[in-house]
């Protein structure tokens, strides 16, 4: 089919704007209404990301069949249509192999995430030409071998990210793997393997989202987090769903969008009885950080207490592999960060917890250890002994030289600003110069 979808356009033109009397709903308003309808009418409540651009593509006839049944249901409900046909939606005819594409995940939308990073821009060099990869063949049917490969790739990227951060090389390698997975979604997926397949996709996309988040590429991170969330829901795994939502909350918190962050954190705690004690501790520590930024001191302290209570009952044997990062050191770091943001109300506890985190992180988590050191050094520089703050920051600066993390660079800039009041002290001035040298190239 070609040309605009006039039926869909007319349906939007008939929908009254919820904010502007006498006008029809804008694309953005329609998108928000659909997102709200899906969240209110799915169990568990599902967060989707219909955008004004997506509505525009439907109207222009960029595609004629929204693959996600919840999106179609939301569009029908909001626009008052009984059938998909009333909105001009037509399931495309496909060859036999392509006909196996799953209804629940729109592969074209996945590919629009922008994960593909080809080598065409480098084609001017004959040496580079020798490195141009051949395209892997896509099987007709997904087998356990493909799932195992995705799981193995994810573990490799997780280890790489912990050790070196999400630099350009790592993110390009991840992009290639995600692009292959997007193509793999056109293969037939046996029913018995569907939960495992989507669980593996969720983990890989979740890791890719975190790498983008750590690189401060919030747009790419958001798209991959949303895709990972859809895969978690498709796999029926509540702990994966909570894990992705907790990281969506963290990303919104990092952007300063604390209301959205709190919404995602609350969504992560839905049916908390299905989560492990570790997962509940993660959700509560994330809420504590958000509440601290909102200035809700007592609520933040309560959330820290709940996180402590859950973590006291945690058992790593109960946890899936993707939660094993949340060790005692990580717990002290996360709750310590929340307490540090409370100022005087939490500073003493923050110092104790962050010090324990620094001591507890092993060599396998250099970025986490550096974050804990920088957070503690910043608090100490602000309210304590600047000479001690310099000592705390020294190892973090050394680690930052080899770890590719824009978030770490941002934390160092905060330390640089906090140290300005003591710049007359030679050691502090030297520290600020070292931070400037590192962050100038990031």
ChimeraX attribute file (.defattr): number of C-alpha atoms within 10 A of each C-alpha:
attribute: neighborCount
match mode: 1-to-1
recipient: residues
	/A:1	10
	/A:2	9
	/A:3	9
	/A:4	18
	/A:5	20
	/A:6	15
	/A:7	15
	/A:8	23
	/A:9	18
	/A:10	13
	/A:11	19
	/A:12	23
	/A:13	16
	/A:14	13
	/A:15	17
	/A:16	17
	/A:17	16
	/A:18	14
	/A:19	11
	/A:20	10
	/A:21	9
	/A:22	9
	/A:23	13
	/A:24	18
	/A:25	20
	/A:26	19
	/A:27	19
	/A:28	16
	/A:29	18
	/A:30	25
	/A:31	23
	/A:32	16
	/A:33	20
	/A:34	26
	/A:35	21
	/A:36	18
	/A:37	21
	/A:38	21
	/A:39	17
	/A:40	13
	/A:41	13
	/A:42	11
	/A:43	8
	/A:44	14
	/A:45	14
	/A:46	19
	/A:47	20
	/A:48	19
	/A:49	15
	/A:50	17
	/A:51	17
	/A:52	16
	/A:53	12
	/A:54	18
	/A:55	20
	/A:56	15
	/A:57	15
	/A:58	22
	/A:59	23
	/A:60	17
	/A:61	18
	/A:62	16
	/A:63	20
	/A:64	21
	/A:65	18
	/A:66	22
	/A:67	19
	/A:68	15
	/A:69	13
	/A:70	20
	/A:71	20
	/A:72	18
	/A:73	19
	/A:74	21
	/A:75	26
	/A:76	19
	/A:77	16
	/A:78	17
	/A:79	22
	/A:80	15
	/A:81	14
	/A:82	11
	/A:83	13
	/A:84	17
	/A:85	13
	/A:86	15
	/A:87	25
	/A:88	20
	/A:89	19
	/A:90	14
	/A:91	14
	/A:92	11
	/A:93	8
	/A:94	10
	/A:95	8
	/A:96	10
	/A:97	13
	/A:98	14
	/A:99	14
	/A:100	17
	/A:101	19
	/A:102	17
	/A:103	14
	/A:104	15
	/A:105	19
	/A:106	19
	/A:107	19
	/A:108	13
	/A:109	15
	/A:110	19
	/A:111	16
	/A:112	11
	/A:113	18
	/A:114	15
	/A:115	21
	/A:116	18
	/A:117	14
	/A:118	12
	/A:119	13
	/A:120	10
	/A:121	7
	/A:122	12
	/A:123	13
	/A:124	9
	/A:125	8
	/A:126	9
	/A:127	10
	/A:128	12
	/A:129	13
	/A:130	9
	/A:131	10
	/A:132	13
	/A:133	9
	/A:134	6
	/A:135	7
	/A:136	8
	/A:137	9
	/A:138	15
	/A:139	14
	/A:140	15
	/A:141	16
	/A:142	19
	/A:143	15
	/A:144	12
	/A:145	9
	/A:146	17
	/A:147	20
	/A:148	14
	/A:149	12
	/A:150	22
	/A:151	18
	/A:152	14
	/A:153	15
	/A:154	23
	/A:155	17
	/A:156	11
	/A:157	21
	/A:158	20
	/A:159	13
	/A:160	14
	/A:161	24
	/A:162	18
	/A:163	18
	/A:164	19
	/A:165	25
	/A:166	26
	/A:167	18
	/A:168	12
	/A:169	9
	/A:170	17
	/A:171	21
	/A:172	17
	/A:173	14
	/A:174	24
	/A:175	19
	/A:176	15
	/A:177	19
	/A:178	24
	/A:179	17
	/A:180	18
	/A:181	21
	/A:182	20
	/A:183	17
	/A:184	20
	/A:185	23
	/A:186	21
	/A:187	20
	/A:188	20
	/A:189	19
	/A:190	13
	/A:191	9
	/A:192	8
	/A:193	15
	/A:194	17
	/A:195	19
	/A:196	19
	/A:197	25
	/A:198	23
	/A:199	24
	/A:200	25
	/A:201	26
	/A:202	28
	/A:203	24
	/A:204	25
	/A:205	28
	/A:206	27
	/A:207	24
	/A:208	30
	/A:209	29
	/A:210	25
	/A:211	27
	/A:212	24
	/A:213	26
	/A:214	22
	/A:215	23
	/A:216	18
	/A:217	14
	/A:218	18
	/A:219	14
	/A:220	19
	/A:221	26
	/A:222	21
	/A:223	21
	/A:224	28
	/A:225	26
	/A:226	21
	/A:227	25
	/A:228	29
	/A:229	26
	/A:230	23
	/A:231	26
	/A:232	26
	/A:233	20
	/A:234	19
	/A:235	21
	/A:236	16
	/A:237	17
	/A:238	19
	/A:239	22
	/A:240	26
	/A:241	25
	/A:242	28
	/A:243	26
	/A:244	28
	/A:245	26
	/A:246	26
	/A:247	25
	/A:248	27
	/A:249	28
	/A:250	24
	/A:251	25
	/A:252	20
	/A:253	21
	/A:254	16
	/A:255	12
	/A:256	14
	/A:257	14
	/A:258	22
	/A:259	15
	/A:260	17
	/A:261	27
	/A:262	24
	/A:263	15
	/A:264	24
	/A:265	27
	/A:266	17
	/A:267	21
	/A:268	28
	/A:269	23
	/A:270	15
	/A:271	11
	/A:272	16
	/A:273	10
	/A:274	14
	/A:275	22
	/A:276	21
	/A:277	22
	/A:278	25
	/A:279	27
	/A:280	26
	/A:281	27
	/A:282	29
	/A:283	27
	/A:284	30
	/A:285	30
	/A:286	27
	/A:287	31
	/A:288	33
	/A:289	28
	/A:290	28
	/A:291	26
	/A:292	24
	/A:293	17
	/A:294	17
	/A:295	12
	/A:296	13
	/A:297	20
	/A:298	14
	/A:299	15
	/A:300	28
	/A:301	22
	/A:302	15
	/A:303	24
	/A:304	25
	/A:305	17
	/A:306	18
	/A:307	26
	/A:308	20
	/A:309	15
	/A:310	18
	/A:311	22
	/A:312	13
	/A:313	12
	/A:314	18
	/A:315	12
	/A:316	16
	/A:317	8
	/A:318	13
	/A:319	17
	/A:320	13
	/A:321	10
	/A:322	15
	/A:323	17
	/A:324	13
	/A:325	13
	/A:326	19
	/A:327	17
	/A:328	15
	/A:329	22
	/A:330	23
	/A:331	24
	/A:332	25
	/A:333	32
	/A:334	26
	/A:335	29
	/A:336	30
	/A:337	27
	/A:338	28
	/A:339	27
	/A:340	24
	/A:341	24
	/A:342	22
	/A:343	15
	/A:344	12
	/A:345	14
	/A:346	19
	/A:347	21
	/A:348	13
	/A:349	16
	/A:350	27
	/A:351	21
	/A:352	14
	/A:353	25
	/A:354	30
	/A:355	20
	/A:356	19
	/A:357	26
	/A:358	23
	/A:359	13
	/A:360	17
	/A:361	20
	/A:362	12
	/A:363	11
	/A:364	11
	/A:365	17
	/A:366	22
	/A:367	24
	/A:368	23
	/A:369	25
	/A:370	26
	/A:371	25
	/A:372	30
	/A:373	26
	/A:374	27
	/A:375	27
	/A:376	29
	/A:377	30
	/A:378	26
	/A:379	23
	/A:380	22
	/A:381	26
	/A:382	18
	/A:383	12
	/A:384	12
	/A:385	12
	/A:386	23
	/A:387	16
	/A:388	12
	/A:389	24
	/A:390	22
	/A:391	15
	/A:392	23
	/A:393	25
	/A:394	17
	/A:395	15
	/A:396	22
	/A:397	21
	/A:398	13
	/A:399	18
	/A:400	24
	/A:401	14
	/A:402	13
	/A:403	21
	/A:404	23
	/A:405	24
	/A:406	21
	/A:407	15
	/A:408	25
	/A:409	25
	/A:410	14
	/A:411	17
	/A:412	27
	/A:413	17
	/A:414	14
	/A:415	25
	/A:416	22
	/A:417	15
	/A:418	20
	/A:419	24
	/A:420	15
	/A:421	13
	/A:422	15
	/A:423	17
	/A:424	10
	/A:425	14
	/A:426	11
	/A:427	15
	/A:428	22
	/A:429	17
	/A:430	13
	/A:431	22
	/A:432	21
	/A:433	12
	/A:434	15
	/A:435	19
	/A:436	15
	/A:437	12
	/A:438	16
	/A:439	16
	/A:440	8
	/A:441	7
	/A:442	12
